Amino acid sequence: MLDTSARLLRLLSLLQTPRAWPGSELAGRLGVSGRTVRNDIDRLRELGYPVDATRGTTGGYRLGAGAAMPPLLLDDEEAVAVTVALRTAAQGAVPGTEETSLRALAKLEQVLPSRLRRRVRTIMTYTVAVPADRPAPTVTAEVLTTLASACRDQERLRFDYLDHTGSPTRRIVEPYRAVNWGQRWYLVAWDVERQDWRTFRADRIQPRTPTGPRFTPRELPGGDAAVYVSQRVSGAAWLYHARVTVHAPAAAVIEQINPAVGTVEALDANTCVLTTGADTVQTLAVYLGMLDFDFYVTEPAELVTHLRRLANRYSRSTPPTP
């Protein structure tokens, strides 16, 4: 049987799991009586841990939120994950959080056991991030918090916005999700004045307070905010766009196409249209070749010319058929 200190730590570890624990289940996990569990719960409360208790068939004990933050109990994997995440944040992943991330990191590393400290240092020493070609636009933690809070509370959001031409506009939206795609943050929202779904670059948003009235949620376009953003953002950035007739069932093509690089529309049981694009016709040709299906392209003209050149080159690269 665990001694009192070890039992309290084990009990705290269980309560930090986001669920309600019936007293009988806690007693079974700890190998003690229900009365001992109730006494241990009282000890945790005296130490500052707000343990809530509810009655009923779905009731039990769970760790609540308190006015002050008591010490956290992390297992080895959780401690390593949190430390690595804090190091990444301290390097400027979200501007405005570097100083607080460093403070939290210093406190955490101070109490890490040597075996875990060595694991963390190994990860940070022997992993390298490739620097971006261009510095990512900065989004403050305050703006991200405002956007996420409006999404959570289902409240209309008013903000000043710079469009892709740099022209200032005023927007009123119903916000749904803040999506991280590539090196940028985007807000997926229903534009109240334009009566349509829109994506907004978070670094171009200047929120106005207070937020507006609550709104009734709509169904997200396609049911997935991340897919919606990847399709809108990648499509807007392409230099070359193509509609390709593929001689294969739409389901077979969809299995090979990431939503970020194209959409597929069925024409009949054995033919579909792939709408895709890229910054170069060479990249487009590679994508199409990897489909491993017959296809037919009429535009853009640059892609047609490049594919003809590739066909002649491939034909010359192999011996003639016997």
N, C-alpha and C positions, 0 to 999 in steps of 0.2 A: 504494500500500500504506500502511496506517495505521502511524504511528510507535508505539513501544512503549507510551507512556502512553495514547494514544488507543485502542490495541488492547486494553490491559488493561481500560479502562472499558467498551469494547464487549463484551468477554468476560464481565465481571461482570454487565452488563445481561442478557446471554443466560442466564447461570446462575441469575439471580434468577427466571426463569420456572419455575413448578412442574412440571418434567419432567426426565428424564435426557437428556443431550446426548452422543451418540457423538463420540469424538475426531475422526473423519473429517468429521462434519457441522460441528463447530466450526471445523475447519481450512478447510472450504469457505466458511463464512460470513465468516471473517476474512481469507481469501486468503493463508494461510500453510501451512507444513508441519505434520505431526502432531507432530514434535519440538518445534517452536516452541510449539504449544499446550500440550504437557506442561511446557515451561519456564515458560510464563505461568501455568499452574495452580500450579506451585511458588511463583511470586512472590506470587500471591494468598494462598496459605497462610501465607507469611512475613509478610504484612500483617495477618493475623488472620482471614481469611475461611476458614471450614471447608468445603473443597470435598471432597465424598465421591466415590469412584470405585467402580463395580461392574463386574464382568465379565459376559460372556454376550451373547446376541442382544438382550436388552432392557436391557442395562447402559449405562453411560456416566457422565458427570460431572453432579453436581448440587450446589447450595449447601445445606449442612446447617446445623443449629443449633449455635451455639457457646456457651461459657461467658460470653463478653462479646459485646456487640452491635457489630459493625463498622459503618462508615458505610453508609447505604443509597444506592442509585442509582435515582433516579426520573426518568421522562421528564416533559415539561411537563404533560401532562394528569393524570398521577398526582400530581404535586406540587400542582396546583391542587385536585384532589379531596381530598387528605389535609388541606390547609390549611383548606378550607371545613368539613370534618368536625370538625377540631379546634376551630374557632371555635364550631361548634354545640355540641360537648361542653362547652366552657368556659362556655357560657351555661346549663348545668345540665340538659342532656338526660338524663344519668345522674348523679344526686346522688352526691357523693363523688369524682368524677373531675375536678372543675373545676380544682383547683390543678395537678394533673399535666398536664391538657390545656393550661393556660396556659403551663407550662414548655416542653412540647414545641412549642407554637405559636411561642413566642418564638425557640427554636432554629431552627425551620424557616424562619420569616420572615427571619431574619438572613442566611440563605444563599440565599434566593430571588433569582434574577436580577430586575432592575428590570421587565422586560416581564411576568414572571409576578406580581410583587408588585402591579403595576397591575391585572392581571386579577382577582386575588383581592379587592382593595379595591373594584373596580367591582361585583363580585358581592355583596359584603357591604353596600355602600352602597345599592344599588338593588334589593335584595330585602328584603321585609318579611314576617315571620310574624304571622298574626293571633293575638292572645293568646287563650288558652282561657277559656271562661266560668268555669270553676272550675280552681284549680291542680291539676295532676296529682298523684296519690299518689306519694310518693317511694319508690324502691327503690335500695338501696345497691349499689355495684359488687360488694361482697363477697358479698351474697346472690345476685346474678345469676351470679357466677362459681361459687358453690357449686351452684346449680341446673344450670347448663350442664355442669359437670364431672361431676355425677352422671348426667346424660343421656348424656354421652360414654362414661363408664366402665360404664354399665348396672348401676349400684348402687342398691339400695333407699335411699330417703331418709326420714328421720324428722324431723318438724317440728311445732311448735306453730302452730295456725292459728285465726284469728278468722273465723267464718262471717259471712253477710250480716246476721245479727241482732246481731253483736258478741260472740257466745258463744265462749269458748275451747274448742278441741278438740285432740286429739292424733292425727296422721295418720301412716300408714306407706304409702308409695306406691312404684310403679315409674315413675320419671320418664322422659319421652320428648323433649319439646321445650319451650323457653321461647319464647313467642310475644308479639310486640309488636303490640297492636291498639289503635288510637286513641291515647290517652295513658297506657295501662296495659300492664303486663307480666303474662302469664298462664303458668302451668305446666300442660301437658297430661300427665296421669299416670294410671296404673291404680291405683285405690284397693284395696289388698290386703284390708282388712277388709270393705269393701262390695262387692268383686268386680265393679267397674264402672269405666268411664272417668269421669274428673272433670277439671274445670278449676279452678285455684286462683289467686286474685289474689296476685301475687308480693309486693306491699306488705303483705300480711297473713301472710306466711310468716316464721317464725323457725326456721331450720334447727337441728337437733341433730346433734352429731358424737359419735362417728364415724358414717359412713354404713354401711348394712347390707350384706348379701351381694349378689353379682352375681345378675342375673336373666336369664332367656331372653326376648328381645324378642318382643312381640306385634305384629300388624299394626295400624297406626294406624287409628282409626275413619274410614271414608271414604277412607283412604289419604293424607289431607292434614291436618296439625295446624292450619294457619292457617284453613282452611275450617271445621273443627270448632269452633275457638274463636269465629270470627265468628258462626256459627249459634247457639251456646250463649249467648254474651254478648249479642248483639242481641236474641234472643228473650226472655231474662230481663229485659231493660230495657224492653220494650214495655209501654205502658199499655193499648193496645187490641190484641187478637188476632183474626184472622179466618181462616176457612176458606172459600175462594171456588172455586166450580165454574166452570172456564173451558172454553168450547166451542172447543177447539183442541188439536192434538196436544201431548203433554207436551214433546217435543223442541223444538217451536217456542216454547213458553213459557220453557223453561229457557234458551234463547238470550238472552232479554231480562231474566232475573232474576239479580241478583248473589246468591251464596250467603249474603251477610250480611243480606239483606232477605227471604228466603223460601225454602221448599222446594216441590218439585213432585212430585206422585204421579199416575201415569197411572191412569185409570179404564178407558178403552178406547182404540181407535186415534185417536179424535177428541175425547176429553174428558179433563180432568185436574183435580186439586184443588190449588190453591195455598194453602199455609199461610203467612201473613205477618202483619205487624203494624207499628205505629208509635205514636208518642206522641200523635198527634191523628188524628181521623177525617178531617180535611181532607187530611193527608198520605197517608193510606191511599187516599182517593178519587183523588188525583193519580197514585199508583202504578198503580192499576187502569185509569185512563183511558189511561195511556201504553202499556198492553199492546196496544191496538188489536185486541182480540178481544172477542166477546160473553162475558159472564160473569153469574153468578147468585149473590147474596149473601143469606144468611138471618140472619147474626149477625156482629158484635154489633148490638144494636138501634140504637145510636147511629149506626153506619155506614149501616144501612138507611135511617134517617130522613134523614141527610145526603145520600145518593145520590138519594132522591126529591126533595129540595129542589133539588138540582143539576139533575135532569132537567127539572123544571118551569121553572127559571130558563133553561136552555139552549133549551127549547122556546119561551119567550117572547122569546128574543133573536134569533130569525130570522123572516123573513116566512113566511106560510103557504104550503104547497105548492100550486102551481097545480092 
